[in-house]
Amino acid sequence: MAFRVSLLLIACAACPAQTLAPVTVPDGIALEANIAYDRFPDTRLDVLYPKAPSREKRPGVIMFHGGGWIRGTKETMMDAFCRPYLERGFVVANVEYRVAGAAPAPAAVNDALNAARWFFDRADKYHVDQARIVVTGASAGGHLALMVGMTPASSGLGPAVPIAAIVNGYGVSDVTDLLDGPHRQSFAEQWLPEQPGRSDLARRLSPLTYVRKGIPPTLTVQGENDRTVPYEQGVRLTAALQQAGVDADMMTVPGAAHGFNKEQWPAVHARIFDFLARRGILAAAQVTTANLGDEAAIKDVVARYVDARDRKDARATEALFTADADQLVSSGEWRKGRDAVVRGTMASSESSGGKRTITVETVRFVTPDAALADGRYEIAGLAGAPPRRMWSTFLITRTPDGWRIAAIRNMLPTAPPAPAK
């Protein structure tokens, strides 16, 4: 049974103190809360780690919350961010930093760099392998994660820390883009108000400024419809890193805006931990655990396929398939290519109607990047007729944008034999 720990926010001097909602800490996880890593009231972090002993040192992750540099607390990171890392054996440093009400830019970046150095220097205390420390965050926290992984000591913003990988959750890569022009955002203006040298400071606080060879492997995860942090920023950052010879990749989450819902998270987590496993940050036992995330992500793809068909959403359906996908339906029609599959499924949904349910019973990995998902397929509510039942097998493959459907085979049950005469 999980236990609940009440944590107090150490508020900035300009803001009244407030009591936070209790945070649920998973069974088997130890929490050291509100440790000071610097002299300011808000420079606190939590360290969370598995209680079970480990002969080998664990990987570590430094976590930064979002909120546009003007709001937010570390406690908001627990479920979607901290917990998946803890489940895979990481030691988590969940960081609070000064937002604009306490200190404007560049304070948040100074704090992020100082927090990273604090954790790196205490790796032995927490049984963490210094060579396997990841940095991550969401939104403004994604920006801070990028700054920790990319900023050289010569920037004058804080200490440089050797990081093994960066996982950028829809973070800002170009601060100047949010201060002027079509992508202007009020939260960026609050964090970096008008002042002499503002443009130069914005450039110094932009990860794109520090693109160069030698940056750690970097994964950017962002929704295709993100307007808060323009999706194009993630594309530009990834392209610039790749051009510089950096191991960089980007996962585009179909249908997502700024952040992800509970249906989208499983695929995101699966992609993140696959990325880290392939770069040696997860040990063999932890890679096995990550495969459980792959299985959940594959089931999620099937669920989204059913949902898109029920909604008759051609665009959402198309986003779930590889370009060379094909589908063999129970009538014997063979649809070849994504366009033909989408046209056929939309036509079938219009003509057949009924509520679709696919219950995935088994997921079998043919290779680490391909799996067969077998499920019971039922279409109910066809003008009072009995439900139509069949089997459906999906071939689902891993792509740069996550798991996608490469093939579907629908099969009707074998008819019972005719009675003997």
VENMO-V58150 format. One record per backbone hydrogen bond with DSSP energy under -0.5 kcal/mol. NH is the residue of the N-H (numbers start at 1). CO is the residue of the C=O. Records with the same first field share a line. If there is no record, write none. Layout:
BEGIN
NH->CO ; CO
END
This chain:
BEGIN
3->25
5->23
6->4
7->5
9->18
11->9
15->12
20->7
23->5
25->3 ; 23
29->26
30->49
32->47
33->31
35->45
37->43
38->43
43->40
44->42
45->35
46->94
47->32
48->46 ; 92
49->30
51->28
58->127
60->132
61->91
62->134
63->61 ; 93
64->136
65->95
70->67
71->67
76->73
77->74
78->75
81->77
82->77
83->78
85->81
86->82
87->83
88->84 ; 85
89->86
90->85
91->59
92->48 ; 90
93->61
94->46 ; 92
95->63 ; 93
96->44
100->69
102->99
103->99
105->191
107->104
109->106
110->106
111->107
112->108
113->109
114->110
115->111
116->112
117->113
118->114
119->115
120->116
121->117
122->118 ; 119
123->120
126->122
127->124
128->123
129->58
130->128
132->129
133->130
134->60 ; 132
135->165
136->62
137->167
138->64
139->169
141->138
143->139
144->140
145->141
146->142
147->143
148->144
149->145
150->146
151->147
155->152
156->153
161->148
163->161
164->133
165->133
166->217
167->135
168->166 ; 219
169->137 ; 167
170->168 ; 221
172->139
177->174
178->174 ; 175
179->176
180->176
183->180
184->181
185->178
189->185
190->186
191->187
192->188
198->195
201->197
202->198
203->199
204->200
205->201
206->203
207->205
208->173
209->206
210->207
211->208
215->212
216->149
217->164
218->247
219->166
220->249
221->168
222->251
223->257
224->253
225->256
226->223
230->228
231->226
233->230
234->230 ; 231
235->231
236->232
237->233
238->234
239->235
240->236
241->237
242->238
243->239
244->240
245->242
246->241
248->246
249->218
251->220
252->250
253->222 ; 251
254->252
256->253
257->259
259->257
264->261
265->261
266->262
268->264
269->265
270->266
271->267
272->268
273->269
274->270
275->271
276->272
277->273
278->274
279->275 ; 276
280->277
281->276
282->276
287->283
288->284
289->285
290->286
291->287
292->288 ; 289
293->289 ; 290
294->290
295->291
296->292
297->293
298->294
299->295
300->296
301->297
302->298
303->299
304->300
305->301
306->302
307->303
308->304
309->305
310->306
311->307
312->309
313->308
314->312
317->313
318->314
319->315
320->317
321->318
322->405
325->322
326->406
327->335
328->408
329->327 ; 333
332->329
335->327 ; 333
336->334
337->325 ; 335
338->323
341->337
342->338
343->339
344->340
345->341
346->342
347->343
348->344
349->345
350->346
351->347
352->348
353->348 ; 349
355->380
356->354
357->378
359->376
360->358
361->374
362->374
364->372
366->364 ; 370
367->370
370->367
371->396
372->364
373->371 ; 394
374->362 ; 372
375->392
376->359
377->375 ; 390
378->357
379->388
380->355 ; 378
383->381
385->382
388->379
389->387
390->377
391->411
392->375
393->409
394->373
395->407
396->371 ; 394
397->404
398->369
399->402
402->399
404->397
405->320
406->395
407->395
408->326
409->393
410->328
411->391
413->389
END
